[in-house]
Amino acid sequence: MTKISIYQVLPRLFGNSVKNPILHGSIKDNGCGKLNDFTPKALQEIKSLGINYIWYTGIIRHATTTTYPGIPSQDLCIVKGKAGSPYAIVDYFDVHPDLAENIENRLDEFKDLLARTHHTGLKAIIDFVPNHVARQYKSSKKPLELPDLGENDIPSVHFNPQNNFYYLPGETLRLDFCDNLNYNENPAKVTGNDCFSATPNINDWYETIKLNYGVDYKNNHQNRFDPIPNTWFRMLEILSYWTHLGVDGFRCDMAEMVPVEFWGWAIPQIKHFNPDIIFIAEIYRPNLYHDYIIAGKFDYLYDKVGLYDLLKQVIRGEQPAGVLSQTWKSLNGLDKYMLRFLENHDEQRIAASEFATNPQKAIPAMMLAATLHQGPVMTYFGQEFGENNTQASGFSGNDGRTTIFDYWTVPTIQRWRGKSAYSGNALTSAEKELKAEYQKILGLAITHPAILHGNFYDLMWANEQNHLFYHNYLYAYFRNFGEKSLLFILNFSNKDLETRVIIPGHALEFAEKDITKMKVKTFLNINTSQVIEISHYDLIQKGLTVKIYPWHYLVYEF
């Protein structure tokens, strides 16, 4: 068993070397990264961070304003940004042409990327976007025997379980916020975020249309799954296509908006082809977690409405560190299924003013995300250098996020890459030190038996009455596996703290230590090799006294 450590990256931005992109710039103005930028050296450097999976975001062809010979662009009013959203798919069977050196060979270039990824010892994840497609979806790369989405629909009815889309008969799509809509949609189709209106607004997913899995939304969400809806077969064909190309996993966009019954039907069939392939659900409703794991057969779920939200509040000083215990308590034993992260393409950069400004503040949080349980941990490209995205790029404005809609750059990645040597010589000393911290954290997470296989024991309850424990700032816990036990103490404050941590006898019994034989406990700091020896009596009665730096952690093996 290996703990999964994912590196999410947008190829469009990763390899872009343009130094001064312009606001709302075209691909000609601002450039674009390519699949071939992921050289063996680049992949080896990513792996050395403590990574074993890489999530290539934006591989499948999506709506864009950029035109190529034989590959039309989409109407400006139904594309977000000049580059377009990677989640408005225009052809499920095609690789996005922006990412290719040779447009005609774009699928071969993707296959070569998979081969390089696997040769490096990494596995590859791509997005599967099952809930919605671009408004001008039309596949030119699908197998000839397959009908296109919507090709056999009956658009004169709002709902038919064998239709691929939902329709608004008698109504024409209107986008009142756009003056130059040349795209005609009549009857209008339902918009991707379940907007059953012919006039979606700018805050809707107006560039997408909702796929129909046999749920009759206007009839009390009645499920019509017998016979199996046509869309189920179309989506299975897409998953099979990419699985046979050699991808190792799918991050399933807005999986909770697709019936759990579909996932329980489709995922086992894909795992029949590749038992090791993984499925990760983007999901934000905790009441659905159990169903999507048990009935839906997902391997992992987003832990966004839970650990991420609480960690963000603790980092910002809006909640005491002790609230973090709520995460594992609320999951009722589902911890090993949860994907933990501090950044992704939807969230604000840690170093942005909208989040924490100082990326060092997230060091203890990253340690917690990586080591709390056996589930996966994810790093977003540039996070390891403290990327802050302080400039407006285009459609998304300046909101603390790295744009997914525009042709743009990621300055810290550029400085790390240099002239494709990945020496990092152009990085600042602070950026180099931050990366070294991430390497230590992720390196521990993917190698230590107590993290890979061990149990979790929260020490916060044992220190509730301990007046020498800083409850607002510290979080402490055990991970153990056989003879390998780790004690974690995390400092979510800007203060040097000397603290005492009570470790009850019950915790030692939990850690499978024979407390009748261990007269003296030895704690080894895994970073400094500092050794603390303390008698069993003093440990139980008085606790372990340590000093911990601001925004940092202590990890002891005993």
Stockholm file with secondary structure:
# STOCKHOLM 1.0

chainA/1-558         MTKISIYQVLPRLFGNSVKNPILHGSIKDNGCGKLNDFTPKALQEIKSLGINYIWYTGIIRHATTTTYPGIPSQDLCIVKGKAGSPYAIVDYFDVHPDLAENIENRLDEFKDLLARTHHTGLKAIIDFVPNHVARQYKSSKKPLELPDLGENDIPSVHFNPQNNFYYLPGETLRLDFCDNLNYNENPAKVTGNDCFSATPNINDWYETIKLNYGVDYKNNHQNRFDPIPNTWFRMLEILSYWTHLGVDGFRCDMAEMVPVEFWGWAIPQIKHFNPDIIFIAEIYRPNLYHDYIIAGKFDYLYDKVGLYDLLKQVIRGEQPAGVLSQTWKSLNGLDKYMLRFLENHDEQRIAASEFATNPQKAIPAMMLAATLHQGPVMTYFGQEFGENNTQASGFSGNDGRTTIFDYWTVPTIQRWRGKSAYSGNALTSAEKELKAEYQKILGLAITHPAILHGNFYDLMWANEQNHLFYHNYLYAYFRNFGEKSLLFILNFSNKDLETRVIIPGHALEFAEKDITKMKVKTFLNINTSQVIEISHYDLIQKGLTVKIYPWHYLVYEF
#=GR chainA/1-558 SS CCCCEEEEECHHHHTCCCSSCCTTCCHHHHCCCCGGGSCHHHHHHHHHTTCSEEEETTCEEECCSCCBTTBCCCCGGGSSTTTCCTTSEEEEEEECGGGCSSGGGHHHHHHHHHHHHHHTTCEEEEEECCSEEETTCCCSSSCTTSCCTTTTCCTTSSCCTTCSBCEETTCCCCCTTCSCCCCCCSSEECBTTTBCSSSCCTTSCTTEEEBCSSEETTTTTEECCSSCCHHHHHHHHHHHHHHHHTCCEEEETTGGGSCHHHHHHHHHHHHHHCTTCEEEECCCCGGGHHHHHHTSCCSEEECIIIIIHHHHHHHTTSSCGGGGHHHHHHHTTCGGGEEEESCCTTSCCTTSTTTTSCGGGGHHHHHHHHHSSSSCEEEETTGGGTCCCCSCCSTTCSSSSCCSSSSCCCHHHHHHHTTTTCCCTTSCHHHHHHHHHHHHHHHHHHHCHHHHTCEEEECTGGGTTCTTSCTTTEEEEEEEETTEEEEEEEECSSSCEEEEECCCHHHHHHTTCCTTTCSEEEEEETTTCCEEEEEHHHHHHTCEEEEECTTEEEEEEC
#=GC SS_cons         CCCCEEEEECHHHHTCCCSSCCTTCCHHHHCCCCGGGSCHHHHHHHHHTTCSEEEETTCEEECCSCCBTTBCCCCGGGSSTTTCCTTSEEEEEEECGGGCSSGGGHHHHHHHHHHHHHHTTCEEEEEECCSEEETTCCCSSSCTTSCCTTTTCCTTSSCCTTCSBCEETTCCCCCTTCSCCCCCCSSEECBTTTBCSSSCCTTSCTTEEEBCSSEETTTTTEECCSSCCHHHHHHHHHHHHHHHHTCCEEEETTGGGSCHHHHHHHHHHHHHHCTTCEEEECCCCGGGHHHHHHTSCCSEEECIIIIIHHHHHHHTTSSCGGGGHHHHHHHTTCGGGEEEESCCTTSCCTTSTTTTSCGGGGHHHHHHHHHSSSSCEEEETTGGGTCCCCSCCSTTCSSSSCCSSSSCCCHHHHHHHTTTTCCCTTSCHHHHHHHHHHHHHHHHHHHCHHHHTCEEEECTGGGTTCTTSCTTTEEEEEEEETTEEEEEEEECSSSCEEEEECCCHHHHHHTTCCTTTCSEEEEEETTTCCEEEEEHHHHHHTCEEEEECTTEEEEEEC
//
